Amino acid sequence: MALQAVTGFGLLTATVTWILQTYPALNRRRTLAHQLNLFGEAAGPSGVLSLDPGHAAGLLEAMAGNVASVSIDLQAFRETYYFRGLERRGSLPATVAYAAL
């Protein structure tokens, strides 16, 4: 019975730890999706060329760091690939097209 109690406590602790580690990765992915959405709205239909070069460079530099973080998160937490964003602004698959502009 003591072994079952220790095993149960270990499984509960592992589950809570996994949830607490996964949530920040999902939050970073939603943040990148929101930034890409705002970038696409700022650029408009004519794309990046309509933005001031200095301003566009600053935005792209900030997003490059976030893209690196999200790619590391997707490698470390592969199961987060299957989480779906409910809103278009927070969904990376829906906004990743702006990164190709």
GROMACS elastic network, one bead per residue, 0.5 to 0.9 nm:
[ bonds ]
;  ai    aj funct       b0    kb
    1     4     6  0.51170   500
    1     5     6  0.62992   500
    1     6     6  0.87481   500
    2     5     6  0.50620   500
    2     6     6  0.62484   500
    2     7     6  0.85753   500
    3     6     6  0.51724   500
    3     7     6  0.60668   500
    3     8     6  0.84874   500
    4     7     6  0.50396   500
    4     8     6  0.59641   500
    4     9     6  0.84777   500
    5     8     6  0.51080   500
    5     9     6  0.61121   500
    5    10     6  0.85290   500
    6     9     6  0.51243   500
    6    10     6  0.60980   500
    6    11     6  0.86451   500
    7    10     6  0.50322   500
    7    11     6  0.61678   500
    7    12     6  0.85799   500
    8    11     6  0.51531   500
    8    12     6  0.61263   500
    8    13     6  0.85300   500
    9    12     6  0.51029   500
    9    13     6  0.60803   500
    9    14     6  0.85559   500
   10    13     6  0.50945   500
   10    14     6  0.60877   500
   10    15     6  0.86075   500
   11    14     6  0.50477   500
   11    15     6  0.61406   500
   11    16     6  0.86632   500
   12    15     6  0.51948   500
   12    16     6  0.62942   500
   12    17     6  0.85905   500
   13    16     6  0.52665   500
   13    17     6  0.60913   500
   13    18     6  0.86053   500
   14    17     6  0.50805   500
   14    18     6  0.61159   500
   14    19     6  0.86874   500
   15    18     6  0.51458   500
   15    19     6  0.63013   500
   15    20     6  0.86696   500
   16    19     6  0.51851   500
   16    20     6  0.61769   500
   16    21     6  0.86494   500
   17    20     6  0.51260   500
   17    21     6  0.61638   500
   17    22     6  0.85886   500
   18    21     6  0.51734   500
   18    22     6  0.60519   500
   18    23     6  0.86957   500
   19    22     6  0.51654   500
   19    23     6  0.62337   500
   20    23     6  0.56633   500
   20    24     6  0.74517   500
   21    24     6  0.62823   500
   21    25     6  0.72072   500
   21    77     6  0.88089   500
   22    25     6  0.53378   500
   22    26     6  0.64018   500
   22    27     6  0.87527   500
   22    73     6  0.88367   500
   22    77     6  0.70017   500
   22    79     6  0.89102   500
   22    80     6  0.73299   500
   23    26     6  0.51607   500
   23    27     6  0.61601   500
   23    28     6  0.87425   500
   24    28     6  0.61598   500
   24    29     6  0.86097   500
   25    28     6  0.52039   500
   25    29     6  0.63572   500
   25    30     6  0.87861   500
   25    69     6  0.85742   500
   25    70     6  0.71825   500
   25    73     6  0.57371   500
   25    74     6  0.80618   500
   25    77     6  0.77355   500
   25    80     6  0.77784   500
   26    29     6  0.50734   500
   26    30     6  0.62582   500
   26    31     6  0.86041   500
   26    70     6  0.86792   500
   26    73     6  0.84239   500
   26    80     6  0.68516   500
   26    83     6  0.81085   500
   27    30     6  0.51028   500
   27    31     6  0.61222   500
   27    32     6  0.86832   500
   28    32     6  0.62323   500
   28    33     6  0.86362   500
   28    66     6  0.74948   500
   28    69     6  0.75918   500
   28    70     6  0.64759   500
   28    73     6  0.85194   500
   29    32     6  0.51876   500
   29    33     6  0.62604   500
   29    34     6  0.86566   500
   29    66     6  0.83164   500
   29    67     6  0.85706   500
   29    69     6  0.85832   500
   29    70     6  0.58116   500
   29    73     6  0.84573   500
   29    90     6  0.79472   500
   29    91     6  0.80671   500
   29    92     6  0.66783   500
   30    33     6  0.50221   500
   30    34     6  0.61198   500
   30    35     6  0.86053   500
   30    85     6  0.76445   500
   30    89     6  0.80166   500
   30    91     6  0.62805   500
   30    92     6  0.66387   500
   31    34     6  0.50741   500
   31    35     6  0.61802   500
   31    36     6  0.86204   500
   31    66     6  0.83190   500
   31    90     6  0.69781   500
   31    92     6  0.89157   500
   32    35     6  0.50379   500
   32    36     6  0.61339   500
   32    37     6  0.85307   500
   32    63     6  0.71719   500
   32    66     6  0.61757   500
   32    67     6  0.70437   500
   32    70     6  0.78086   500
   32    90     6  0.80550   500
   32    91     6  0.89999   500
   32    92     6  0.71996   500
   33    36     6  0.51088   500
   33    37     6  0.61334   500
   33    38     6  0.86576   500
   33    88     6  0.85816   500
   33    89     6  0.64009   500
   33    90     6  0.52249   500
   33    91     6  0.57397   500
   33    93     6  0.80543   500
   33    94     6  0.80206   500
   33    95     6  0.58226   500
   33    96     6  0.70846   500
   34    37     6  0.50177   500
   34    38     6  0.62026   500
   34    39     6  0.85190   500
   34    88     6  0.87157   500
   34    89     6  0.52463   500
   34    90     6  0.53416   500
   34    91     6  0.77761   500
   34    92     6  0.80472   500
   34    95     6  0.79135   500
   35    38     6  0.51051   500
   35    39     6  0.60228   500
   35    40     6  0.85487   500
   35    59     6  0.89220   500
   35    63     6  0.74266   500
   35    89     6  0.86816   500
   36    40     6  0.60957   500
   36    41     6  0.85869   500
   36    63     6  0.79802   500
   36    89     6  0.85878   500
   36    92     6  0.83695   500
   36    95     6  0.60927   500
   36    96     6  0.69365   500
   36    97     6  0.85540   500
   36    98     6  0.60090   500
   36    99     6  0.68003   500
   37    40     6  0.51142   500
   37    41     6  0.62502   500
   37    42     6  0.86359   500
   37    88     6  0.86376   500
   37    89     6  0.60741   500
   37    90     6  0.83395   500
   37    94     6  0.88892   500
   37    95     6  0.57815   500
   37    96     6  0.84160   500
   37    98     6  0.71212   500
   38    41     6  0.50354   500
   38    42     6  0.60808   500
   38    43     6  0.85238   500
   38    89     6  0.84814   500
   39    42     6  0.50887   500
   39    43     6  0.60624   500
   39    44     6  0.85318   500
   39    48     6  0.85735   500
   39    56     6  0.89196   500
   39    59     6  0.78315   500
   39    98     6  0.73745   500
   39    99     6  0.88709   500
   40    43     6  0.51479   500
   40    44     6  0.60912   500
   40    45     6  0.82177   500
   40    47     6  0.73662   500
   40    48     6  0.82596   500
   40    95     6  0.83542   500
   40    97     6  0.88857   500
   40    98     6  0.55836   500
   40    99     6  0.85159   500
   40   101     6  0.84618   500
   41    44     6  0.52335   500
   41    45     6  0.83126   500
   42    47     6  0.86100   500
   42    48     6  0.85815   500
   42    50     6  0.88452   500
   42    51     6  0.77554   500
   43    46     6  0.66793   500
   43    48     6  0.52542   500
   43    49     6  0.76277   500
   43    50     6  0.60826   500
   43    51     6  0.61346   500
   44    47     6  0.57001   500
   44    48     6  0.80266   500
   44    50     6  0.76851   500
   45    48     6  0.89972   500
   45    50     6  0.88780   500
   46    49     6  0.67799   500
   46    50     6  0.61328   500
   47    50     6  0.60999   500
   47    51     6  0.79569   500
   47    98     6  0.86598   500
   47   101     6  0.61830   500
   48    51     6  0.56197   500
   48    52     6  0.86613   500
   48    53     6  0.86943   500
   48    56     6  0.71636   500
   48   101     6  0.66023   500
   49    52     6  0.78175   500
   49    53     6  0.79196   500
   49    56     6  0.87283   500
   50    53     6  0.87212   500
   51    54     6  0.84466   500
   51    55     6  0.69535   500
   51    56     6  0.59683   500
   52    55     6  0.52982   500
   52    56     6  0.60157   500
   52    57     6  0.85505   500
   53    56     6  0.50720   500
   53    57     6  0.60054   500
   53    58     6  0.86402   500
   54    57     6  0.51936   500
   54    58     6  0.63960   500
   54    59     6  0.88040   500
   55    58     6  0.52475   500
   55    59     6  0.63500   500
   55    60     6  0.86900   500
   56    59     6  0.51134   500
   56    60     6  0.60671   500
   56    61     6  0.85084   500
   57    60     6  0.51221   500
   57    61     6  0.60323   500
   57    62     6  0.86272   500
   58    61     6  0.51490   500
   58    62     6  0.62871   500
   58    63     6  0.86423   500
   59    62     6  0.52657   500
   59    63     6  0.62043   500
   59    64     6  0.86486   500
   60    63     6  0.50206   500
   60    64     6  0.60317   500
   60    65     6  0.88890   500
   61    64     6  0.51396   500
   61    65     6  0.68332   500
   62    65     6  0.56426   500
   62    66     6  0.67464   500
   62    67     6  0.89676   500
   63    67     6  0.60480   500
   63    68     6  0.85791   500
   64    67     6  0.50784   500
   64    68     6  0.62756   500
   64    69     6  0.87189   500
   65    68     6  0.51462   500
   65    69     6  0.63145   500
   65    70     6  0.87387   500
   66    69     6  0.50091   500
   66    70     6  0.61396   500
   66    71     6  0.85296   500
   67    70     6  0.51546   500
   67    71     6  0.60859   500
   67    72     6  0.86100   500
   68    71     6  0.51716   500
   68    72     6  0.62622   500
   68    73     6  0.86132   500
   69    72     6  0.51998   500
   69    73     6  0.61517   500
   69    74     6  0.86850   500
   70    74     6  0.61173   500
   70    75     6  0.86237   500
   71    74     6  0.50912   500
   71    75     6  0.63635   500
   71    76     6  0.87001   500
   72    75     6  0.50979   500
   72    76     6  0.61197   500
   72    77     6  0.83665   500
   73    76     6  0.50638   500
   73    77     6  0.56085   500
   73    78     6  0.76930   500
   73    80     6  0.83014   500
   74    77     6  0.52162   500
   74    78     6  0.51320   500
   74    79     6  0.79105   500
   74    80     6  0.67301   500
   74    81     6  0.66505   500
   75    78     6  0.56094   500
   76    79     6  0.89050   500
   77    80     6  0.57746   500
   77    81     6  0.79404   500
   78    81     6  0.57910   500
   78    82     6  0.82160   500
   79    82     6  0.58999   500
   79    83     6  0.75855   500
   80    83     6  0.52647   500
   80    84     6  0.86616   500
   81    84     6  0.80308   500
   84    91     6  0.70100   500
   84    92     6  0.88306   500
   84    93     6  0.89350   500
   85    88     6  0.70961   500
   85    89     6  0.84878   500
   85    90     6  0.58248   500
   85    92     6  0.75324   500
   85    93     6  0.87042   500
   85    94     6  0.89787   500
   86    89     6  0.87051   500
   86    90     6  0.72287   500
   86    91     6  0.69486   500
   87    90     6  0.54320   500
   87    91     6  0.62144   500
   88    91     6  0.51068   500
   88    92     6  0.81649   500
   88    93     6  0.88468   500
   88    94     6  0.61236   500
   88    95     6  0.74346   500
   89    92     6  0.80807   500
   89    94     6  0.78439   500
   89    95     6  0.72457   500
   90    94     6  0.83296   500
   90    95     6  0.81531   500
   91    94     6  0.54099   500
   91    95     6  0.64938   500
   91    96     6  0.85932   500
   92    95     6  0.52422   500
   92    96     6  0.56512   500
   93    96     6  0.54064   500
   93    97     6  0.78839   500
   94    97     6  0.72006   500
   95    98     6  0.59192   500
   95    99     6  0.78496   500
   96    99     6  0.54207   500
   96   100     6  0.73916   500
   97   100     6  0.54709   500
   97   101     6  0.72030   500
   98   101     6  0.53813   500
